[in-house]
Amino acid sequence: MSKNLDEIDLKILAEIQADGRITNVELAKRVGISPPPCLRRVRALEEEGYIQGYRGLLDPRRLGYDVTVFASVHLSSQADADLRAFENFVRAEPLVRECWMLSGEVDFILKCVAPDMATFQDFVTHLTAAPHVRNVRTSLVLHNSKYEAAVPLGLKAAG
């Protein structure tokens, strides 16, 4: 962390994380300070990178994206330029929603969504043909037991 977050900062982060559309007046009321200093704190948390942005969480299935798949990608080279090239490749792929570089046997894991299996299979064909991709293994998501986009602030505050 770049600064020590006090109890009010942590309360602000928790409230914004729970409801990104909360008004400054309501936020100030919930954290126990007046609106002007609350807004200054929020702006400072944004500028320091604690708050990276605001967005709505959409339900992919309701929007016709019925297929969620994790793809484990092994590259033939772990040279820095090749890793960066692969990252640039996946950034341009709309079906890839998350890309994580890992240590161990798998170089990257991708979380992908698609409207159907045929669309996803076309993407896998494209992915396996990408430079330095040695192997791709996919796992179709059958059910999601937990989705929590939030950071567990209570654990950090207690620690």
Salt bridges, closest charged atoms under 4 A:
ASP6 OD1 - ARG41 NH1 2.95
GLU7 OE2 - LYS11 NZ 3.45
ASP9 OD2 - LYS3 NZ 3.61
ASP9 OD1 - ARG41 NH1 2.88
GLU15 OE1 - ARG30 NH1 2.91
GLU26 OE1 - LYS29 NZ 3.68
GLU26 OE2 - ARG30 NE 2.90
GLU46 OE1 - ARG43 NH1 3.40
GLU48 OE1 - LYS3 NZ 3.72
ASP80 OD1 - ARG84 NH2 3.05
ASP82 OD1 - HIS132 NE2 2.98
GLU87 OE1 - ARG84 NH1 2.70
GLU93 OE2 - HIS126 NE2 2.95
